[in-house]
Amino acid sequence: MKKKALGRGLESLIPSINKSHGVDAVVTIPLNKIKPNRFQPRKKFNEEKLKDLADSIKKHGLAQPILVTASIVPGEYEIIAGERRFRASKLAGKKDIKAIVKQSADDKQRFALALIENIQRENLDPIEEAKAFKRLIEEFEHTHDQIAEVVGKERSVISNTLRLLSLSDDVQSLISEGKITPGHGRMLAGIESSDEVTRIVNRILNENLSVRTVEKLTSELKSEKKVVKQKKQEIELVHLKETLQRKFGSKVNITGNSKKGKIEIYYYSLADLERIINELKITF
C-alpha cells in the first residue's frame, strides 16, 4: 500500500507566514522571553539527541526558525512549534533565536501545530502520540477522521494507537521505553485478563517474542475462552433440562445456545398432555 502523505501540515494551517509576511516574518527573540508550549504533547526529550542538535547549532546555526505567538505577558512569546530547537539553542549557550511570530493562535491551533510538528519529526513515542490524539478528541472535540486528515495517517492507525491507552501504566511505560513494540501493545490490548497480559509481557521480554507470535497467543486465549464459555452454557442448559423434567415428569429436550434455541416437552398420552398443559397453566 502506498504510504499516505502527511496531512495538511504546518504551512497549510498557518498560510499567512509565507503569503503575507515572507522573510520579514522571521525575527530574532531573546531566549529568556520565550516560554514552552502549554500544549506540548511531547513529555520527554532525549538528552543525547538534544546535545547532538546543540552541537550542530553551535557549528552551523539554526537551520529552521521556530514558530511562536505573543504571550499574555507583554514582550514575551509562547512556542507553537520548535521546542526541541529552543531547548537545544539554550544548551548551545545561545542568547536568542530566530522565530516566526504568528499574530494569533488559539489553543486548538497551538496544540494541533505542536502535535503535527512532533509527528512529522517522529519526536513522539507511541504512548505520547496516543495521549495527544486523546487530548484532541476530549479537549478539542476532534473525530478520528479529522485527526487522520490533520496528521496524514489512516483512520485505523489513529484508532489502533488509541487502543494502547487501555493498557496498564506499566505496559505503557515498556512501550514508551521501546522494550516492547506498539504492535505487541495492540495485541495485548485485546486481552481482558491482566494476569494473562503480565504473563505474555514477561514472555515477550524474556523470549523476544515477535508480534506474530503474540497475535497467535492472543488468538489461542480467545479460542480457549470461547470453549470455556460454551461448556459453561452447556452445563447451565443441562441443569435447566433436569429442572424442567422434574417439574413436568416427562422427557424434555433443549437445543440451541444463549441467544436462541427451542424447548421440547414430550408426552405419551392424551392424559399426559393435559397434565403438562395444567402444569404450564395454559387455558383455552
N, C-alpha and C positions, 0 to 999 in steps of 0.2 A: 504493500500500500504506500502510495506517495505521501511523504510527510507533509502535513499541513503547515503552511507558513504561519509564523507568529502573528497574532491578531493585530488590532488597529495600532498598537504601539504608542510610544511617547509622542511622535511627531503628529499623528492624526488627532491625538487628544489635546494637543496644545499647538494648533496650526499657526497661531499668531506669532510664534517665535521666529519662524522662517519668513512668513508672508509680510508681517508688519514691521518687525524690528530689525531683521537682518543681523549683521555683525554688531551693530550698535547695542544689541540686547545683551552682549557679553560685557560684564563689568567685573571689577576687582573688589572683593569684600574681605575685610579682616576676619580671620577665623573665629576670633572671640565674639564676633557679632552674629554668629550663625548657631542655631540650635538644631538638634536632631529632629527628624520627623516623628511626631507623636504616633503616627500610624505605621511606622516601620514594621513590616511583617517579619523581618529577619531579626532574631533574638541573639544569635551567636555569630561572632566574626572570627574567622580563622586567623590567629595571630601571626602565623608563619607567612600566610599569603598577604596579610596586611603589610608585613615587613618587606616582602618582595616588591609590592606595589610602591611602598615608601622609597625603597632604593631606586626604583625606576623613575619616580617623580624627581628625586634628587638629581639623577643623571640627565633625564630627558624632559623634565617638566610635566605638567598635566596635559594629557592628550585630549581630554574632553571636559568642558566645564560642567559643573553640577547645576542642578535646577533648584531654585529657591523661590519663596514667596515672602512678602513682607509679614513680619510678626505683629502681634498686637502691641508689642513694645516698640516705640518709635526708634528707628535706626537699626533694628535687629531683624533677622531673617530666619525662616524655618526651611529646612531641607525638604524638597519634594522627592527628588531622586539624586542619588550620588553620595549617600552617607559613607560608603566604603572609601571613596576617593577623598572625602572630607577627613575621615579618620587617618588615612594614610598620609595625607598632607600634614596633619598635625604631628604625626610620628616622624615625618621627614624634617620637622623643625621649621616648616613654612609658617609665615605670619598671616598670609592672605591667600585667597584662592579665586580663580576665575569662575564666574557664575552667570547664569541666565536668570533674570528676575521675571517671574510671571506675576503680572499685576493682581490677578485674583484667582484663587484656587480654593474651592470649598473642601470640606473634609472628605467627601466622596472622591473628588479628583486626587487629593493628596495620597489617599490610601491606594487607589487604583494605580496611580503612576508609580508609586513605590513598589507595589506588587509586580507590575509588569516589568519594571527595570530589573528586579531581582530574578524573575523567571527567565528573562532574556539572557541574563548573565549567568544563569544557573547558580545563583548565590543562595537559594533556599534549600534546606534539606526537606525531604518528603513530608515530615510532620509539620514543619513551619509552613510549607505550602498548603497543606490541608487546613491548618488553622487560619491561614489567610483567606482561603476560599470560604471557610465557615463564617468569618467576620463579614465578608462581602455579602453573604446570604442573610445573616442575622442583623447586622448593623446598617447595611445599605440596601437590603431587600433585592439583591441580585438573584436571578434564577440560574440554574445550572447552565442553561443555554446561553445566557448573557455572559457568564464568566468564560465559557468556552470561546465565545466570539472575541472577547477582550484579550485573552491570553493566547489565542491561537491554538487551542487543543480541542480534541473531540470531547463531546459531552460525556461520553462513557469514562474518559480519563478523569474528568472532574469528579464524577460520582464515585469511581473506584478510589481516588485519592482521599475523598472524604470518609470512606469506609475505614481508613486507618485510625481515625479518631475513636472508633468503637473499641479499640484495643486498650489494654491496661496501660498505665503510665510507664511501667517497667518495659513492656514490649515496645511502646512508642520510643522510649529512650534508646533501645537497641537499634531501631531503625534510623533514628537521628544520628547515631554514632557510626552507622554503616556496618554494624555487626550482623544484621540480617537485612535483606533487601525489602523494598516495598512490595515486590511480588510475593515474597514469603508472607508479609503482613496481610495482603489481600486474601490469601488462602486461610490464614489464621482467623481473620475477621468472620469467617463463615462457621466457626466452631463455637457452640454455645457454652460448653463446659470449660471453665477456667483451668481446671486441673489438666484437661487434655491439651489446652493451649500451652501450659507450662511444660508438659511432657514433650511436646513436639518442638518447642523452642529449644529445650535442652538438647534434643537430638540434632537440631539444625546447627547449634553451636559446637557440639562435640563430634558430630559425624559429617559436618559440612554438607548437609542435605541440599539438593537442588530444589528449585521451585516446583519442578515437575513431580519430584518425589513427594513433596509436601502436599501437592494437589491430589496425588494418588492416596496419601494417608487420610486426608480430609474426606475424600470420596468414600473410602472404606468405612470411616467413622459414621458417615451419614447412612450408609447401607446397613451397618450394624444397628444403628439407632432405629431404622425403619423396621428391621426384623424384630427387634425387641418390642416395638410398639404394636406390631402385628400379633405377636404372641400374647401380649397383654390383652389385646382386643379379643383374641380367640378364647382366652381364659374367662374374660367377662361374659362372652356370649354363651359359653358352656355353662357358666353359673346361672345365667338368666334362663337358659333352656331347662335346666334341672328344676329351677324355681317354678316355672310355668307348668312343667309336667306334674309336679306335686300338687299344684293348685287345681289343675283340670283332671288329674287322674288319668291322663292319656298321653300318648306319644306326641311330642312337639318337635318340630324341626325349624331351625333358624339358619338362614343363609344371607350372605351379604357382608357389609363392613360397617364402620362407624358412621358412614354418610347415608347409605341406603341398603335395603335388603327386604326380606319378607319372612313372616312367621306362619308356619303351617301347623294346625292343630288337627289331629286325626280323630275320627270317630268310627265306631264299628257296628252301630245300630241306630235306629231312629231314636230310641230312648236315650242312647248315649249322646246323640246330637242335641236333644232337648236339654239334657243335664248340662252340657257345655254352654249352651245358649243362656241357661239360667245363671251359670257362673259368670258369664260375660254381662249379665243384666241387660240383655237386649229384649226389647218389647216390640211387638208387631201390631 
